[in-house]
Amino acid sequence: MAAHLRLADLRHDLGCETLFSIAALDVPPGQFTVLTGPSGSGKTTLLHLLAGLLQPKAGSIRWDDADLARLPEAARDRWRRRRAGLVFQDFHLIPELSPVDNVLVPAWLGAFRAGRHRARAQELLARFGVPERARVAVLSRGEQQRVALARALLMQPAVIFADEPTASLDSASGATVGHVLLALARDEGRSVIAASHDPALIALADRRLHLMRGQPVEVA
Ligand SMILES: Nc1ncnc2c1ncn2[C@@H]1O[C@H](COP(=O)(O)OP(=O)(O)OP(=O)(O)O)[C@@H](O)[C@H]1O
């Protein structure tokens, strides 16, 4: 359940400007990596490239043997369903469904029997302190953020991408989420890559990559 990321000669353009030009980047499994950088520096775009939601202009994005830069969209979607869990900045929850049914969406999409995953979905929601409600629409933004995180973890993915996972949380909930992300990497050998402006989350990470002028710079 581990995945090793290797980027080579990655280039991604926005119109006629180059947003990224990354000669090489190696992210072994078992690390909690945080992407930092000013607003607009490309953190979300890089997460989307690493998750195969976008294709780069050039270069390779290898997760073990799968080069997402070369795979057609359907194969990238398949890779993501099997290997990745995503927490988007705007959560992408289904407002009319309950929290637990939202968490079960990856099981439905993967054509796995959701009944078998219900207990895990409930356990994840309890771990993150999300109240049981009939509809996600009535939850606070912070509660919705934790539902999105539980959904990302349901299928025990090798890779977790999280865009600003603590942005809507108070410091106590943010610390819980941060320690869960750290444990997923350190104790379970998963790859966790988050984008964040949150100093507490950034301080927890194993590795900090600061995006500056299209380059990820290692920060101690
Ligand atoms: N679909 C798009 N079309 C055109 N430009 C885009 C698109 N998506 C992002 N951009 C531009 O790419 C740049 C990087 O955006 P991105 O959202 O990746 O930055 P970010 O570092 O995540 O910012 P923030 O911290 O504010 O979330 C910005 O200049 C943004 O305007």
The ligand as an SDF file (V2000), in Angstrom:
LIG
                    3D

 31 33  0  0  0  0  0  0  0  0999 V2000
   -8.0840   26.8120  -14.9230 N   0  0  0  0  0  0  0  0  0  0  0  0
   -7.2370   27.8260  -14.8980 C   0  0  0  0  0  0  0  0  0  0  0  0
   -7.1100   28.6570  -15.9700 N   0  0  0  0  0  0  0  0  0  0  0  0
   -6.2480   29.6810  -15.9550 C   0  0  0  0  0  0  0  0  0  0  0  0
   -5.4570   29.9810  -14.9180 N   0  0  0  0  0  0  0  0  0  0  0  0
   -5.5390   29.2000  -13.8330 C   0  0  0  0  0  0  0  0  0  0  0  0
   -6.4200   28.0790  -13.7590 C   0  0  0  0  0  0  0  0  0  0  0  0
   -6.2530   27.5000  -12.5580 N   0  0  0  0  0  0  0  0  0  0  0  0
   -5.3230   28.2170  -11.9200 C   0  0  0  0  0  0  0  0  0  0  0  0
   -4.8830   29.2380  -12.6740 N   0  0  0  0  0  0  0  0  0  0  0  0
   -3.8530   30.2130  -12.3040 C   0  0  0  0  0  0  0  0  0  0  0  0
   -2.7010   29.4680  -11.9250 O   0  0  0  0  0  0  0  0  0  0  0  0
   -2.0070   30.1260  -10.8750 C   0  0  0  0  0  0  0  0  0  0  0  0
   -1.8130   29.1580   -9.7400 C   0  0  0  0  0  0  0  0  0  0  0  0
   -3.0860   28.9010   -9.1270 O   0  0  0  0  0  0  0  0  0  0  0  0
   -3.2420   27.8930   -7.8970 P   0  0  0  0  0  0  0  0  0  0  0  0
   -4.6930   27.8560   -7.5230 O   0  0  0  0  0  0  0  0  0  0  0  0
   -2.5950   26.6100   -8.2590 O   0  0  0  0  0  0  0  0  0  0  0  0
   -2.3810   28.6340   -6.7680 O   0  0  0  0  0  0  0  0  0  0  0  0
   -2.3020   28.3560   -5.2010 P   0  0  0  0  0  0  0  0  0  0  0  0
   -0.8680   28.4940   -4.8360 O   0  0  0  0  0  0  0  0  0  0  0  0
   -2.9700   27.0620   -4.8860 O   0  0  0  0  0  0  0  0  0  0  0  0
   -3.1250   29.5530   -4.5990 O   0  0  0  0  0  0  0  0  0  0  0  0
   -3.9490   29.6750   -3.2080 P   0  0  0  0  0  0  0  0  0  0  0  0
   -2.9400   29.6210   -2.1010 O   0  0  0  0  0  0  0  0  0  0  0  0
   -4.6020   31.0220   -3.3330 O   0  0  0  0  0  0  0  0  0  0  0  0
   -4.9460   28.5390   -3.1720 O   0  0  0  0  0  0  0  0  0  0  0  0
   -2.8250   31.3540  -10.5320 C   0  0  0  0  0  0  0  0  0  0  0  0
   -2.2450   32.4620  -11.1950 O   0  0  0  0  0  0  0  0  0  0  0  0
   -4.1970   31.0410  -11.0910 C   0  0  0  0  0  0  0  0  0  0  0  0
   -4.8620   32.2180  -11.4550 O   0  0  0  0  0  0  0  0  0  0  0  0
  1  2  1  0
  2  3  1  0
  2  7  2  0
  3  4  2  0
  4  5  1  0
  5  6  2  0
  6  7  1  0
  6 10  1  0
  7  8  1  0
  8  9  2  0
  9 10  1  0
 10 11  1  0
 11 12  1  0
 11 30  1  0
 12 13  1  0
 13 14  1  0
 13 28  1  0
 14 15  1  0
 15 16  1  0
 16 17  2  0
 16 18  1  0
 16 19  1  0
 19 20  1  0
 20 21  2  0
 20 22  1  0
 20 23  1  0
 23 24  1  0
 24 25  2  0
 24 26  1  0
 24 27  1  0
 28 29  1  0
 28 30  1  0
 30 31  1  0
M  END
$$$$
